[in-house]
Each structure stands twice: as structure tokens, then as C-alpha cells.
Amino acid sequence: MIENILLLALAFFSISITLSLYRVIRGPSMPDRAIALDTIGVNLLSAIAIVSIILKTKAYLEAILILGILAFIGTIAFTKYIERGVIVERKSND
């Protein structure tokens, strides 16, 4: 019973990732694309957690942590790019 619910949730996360991917490609603006990428990251983390529960293993927990950190850093870098036009500011030698 619980395994069927987890498989259904995994299917819903797959659909959500697909729809978010469409928003990344066809998004009308850069902030829409940034939110869609963040949504893909969160859905991917959730899907990996469900796979970890289904397989009854803790092996994927490190991957969840690393992907979560990378998704956070990517979101911060993308919003900084949207705001300023550059990600890393360099000092000029004036």
C-alpha cells in the first residue's frame, strides 16, 4: 500500500519536473526561469528521497544534501545575474 503511494508520488514529481522544464524553456522572463529551475531542484530532491525510501537505503542521502546545496548556490547566482548582469564582480585598477 505505502509503496504504491510512493510510486504515485514519484510519478507526480516526474510530471512536475517536466512541466517546470517547459517553463524553463518557454518562460516569458528571466525570473520565471529562475523559479522554474529552483522548482526542478526541489522536485528532484524529493524524487531522490522517495527512491531512497522505496529502495530502503541511506545511500542517496548524501546526494540529496549535495544537490540541495548546489541548487541553493545556483539560485543565488542566477538571481544575482538577473539583478546586476554579472555573477562575480571584479575590482577595477583605477
N, C-alpha and C positions, 0 to 999 in steps of 0.2 A: 504494500500500500504506500509506504513512505517513499519507496524507490520510484514508483510511478509518478508521485507528486514531484519528486526531484527531477525526473526526466522531463516532465511537463514544464517545470520552471526553466530548465536548461533550453528547451525549445523556445520559450518566450524570450529568454535573453538573446538567443540567436536571432530571432526576428527583430528585437530591439537594436541589436548591433547592425543588422542590415539596413534598417530604416535610418539609423544615425549616420551610417556610411553614405547613404543617399544625400543627407543634409550636408555632409562634409563636401561632397562633390558639387551639389547644386545649390548650396547655401547662398542666399542673396547678399550676405555681408560677412565680413571677417569675424565679428563677434559670434554670429550664428555658427560659423565653422569651429570656432574655439570651444563653444559649449557642446557641439556635437562630438568633438574629439574627446572632451572630458567625459561625456556620457558613454562613449565607447570604452574608455578606460575603466570606468566604474562597472559597466556591464561585463567586461572581460574579467575583472577581478572576481565578480560574483559568480560567473560561469566556472572559473577555475576552482573556486571554493566548493561549488556544487559537485564538480567532478571529483574533488578530493574527498567529499563525503560519500559519494557513490562508491568509489574505489576503496574506502576505509583506510586511507593512508595520510600521513602527515608530510609526505614528500613535497607537496605542492605549496605548502605554507610559506616557504622561503621565496618562491616565485611570486606569490601574491604580494608579499612585502616589498620585494624589489620593483615589481611592476607598479605598485601603488606610489612608491617614491618617485619613479620615473614619470608617471602620469602627472603627479603634482608639479615636478620641476618643469615638465613640458608645458603645462597650463600656465605657469608663472612666466616662462619665457615667451610664450605666444601672446599673452596679454601685454607684456612689456613691449613686444614688437608692434602690436596694434597701437599702443599708446604713443610710443616715441619713434617708431620706424627703425630702430636698431635694438639689438638684444644686449650687446656689450658696448658700453660707452668707453671711448679711449680719450685720454687727455691729450690735447694738442701742445706742441712745444712752441708756444708764443712768447 
